[in-house]
Amino acid sequence: MTSPFADIYDLRGLKCPLPVLKSRKKLSGMKTGEELWLETTDPLAVIDISHMCREDGHLLLSSVATETGHRFHIRKA
């Protein structure tokens, strides 16, 4: 069985606004209902990613603190 974290989009080391810009671009190439995992280290990503999801209509399924930052699980609208 494949781990749900196997295909995490690694945005660690990027500072605002790059995590949001790269996430938007990645999501734009996905089909409605597909899910994306993001890994970030920018402390502002907690605010920015959730705001992007609200703005764009995506569902933020989870936002979890990790040892180095945050991991987000998003379902594309």
C-alpha positions as CSV (number, residue, x, y, z in Angstrom):
1,M,0.0,0.0,0.0
2,T,1.3,3.5,-0.9
3,S,1.7,6.0,1.8
4,P,-0.5,9.1,1.4
5,F,2.6,11.2,1.9
6,A,4.5,9.5,-1.0
7,D,3.8,12.4,-3.4
8,I,4.3,15.4,-1.2
9,Y,4.9,18.6,-3.1
10,D,8.1,19.8,-1.4
11,L,8.1,23.6,-0.9
12,R,10.5,23.6,2.0
13,G,13.0,26.5,2.0
14,L,10.7,28.8,0.0
15,K,9.6,32.1,1.5
16,C,6.3,34.0,0.9
17,P,4.8,34.3,-1.7
18,L,6.5,31.3,-3.4
19,P,4.6,28.5,-1.6
20,V,1.3,30.0,-2.6
21,L,2.3,30.8,-6.2
22,K,3.8,27.3,-6.7
23,S,0.7,25.6,-5.1
24,R,-1.7,27.5,-7.3
25,K,0.3,26.5,-10.4
26,K,0.3,22.9,-9.3
27,L,-3.4,22.9,-8.5
28,S,-4.2,24.5,-11.8
29,G,-2.9,21.4,-13.6
30,M,-4.9,19.0,-11.5
31,K,-8.5,17.7,-11.9
32,T,-11.3,18.7,-9.6
33,G,-11.4,16.3,-6.6
34,E,-7.7,15.4,-6.8
35,E,-5.7,15.8,-3.7
36,L,-2.4,17.5,-3.1
37,W,0.0,17.3,-0.1
38,L,2.3,20.2,0.5
39,E,5.3,20.5,2.8
40,T,6.5,24.0,3.8
41,T,9.0,25.6,6.2
42,D,7.8,29.2,5.9
43,P,5.9,30.1,9.1
44,L,3.5,32.3,7.1
45,A,2.4,29.4,5.0
46,V,-0.1,28.5,7.7
47,I,-1.9,31.7,7.0
48,D,-1.2,32.0,3.3
49,I,-2.2,28.4,2.2
50,S,-5.4,28.4,4.1
51,H,-6.3,31.9,2.7
52,M,-5.4,30.6,-0.9
53,C,-7.8,27.7,-0.4
54,R,-10.6,30.0,0.8
55,E,-10.0,32.4,-2.1
56,D,-9.8,29.7,-4.8
57,G,-12.5,27.4,-3.4
58,H,-10.2,24.4,-2.6
59,L,-10.9,22.3,0.5
60,L,-8.1,22.4,3.1
61,L,-8.4,18.9,4.5
62,S,-5.7,19.2,7.1
63,S,-2.9,21.5,8.3
64,V,-0.4,19.7,10.5
65,A,2.7,21.1,12.2
66,T,5.9,19.0,11.4
67,E,9.3,19.1,12.9
68,T,10.5,21.7,10.3
69,G,7.2,23.4,9.3
70,H,3.8,22.4,8.1
71,R,2.1,19.8,6.0
72,F,-1.1,20.6,4.1
73,H,-3.6,18.3,2.5
74,I,-5.8,20.1,-0.1
75,R,-8.6,18.8,-2.3
76,K,-8.9,20.8,-5.6
77,A,-12.2,22.5,-6.3
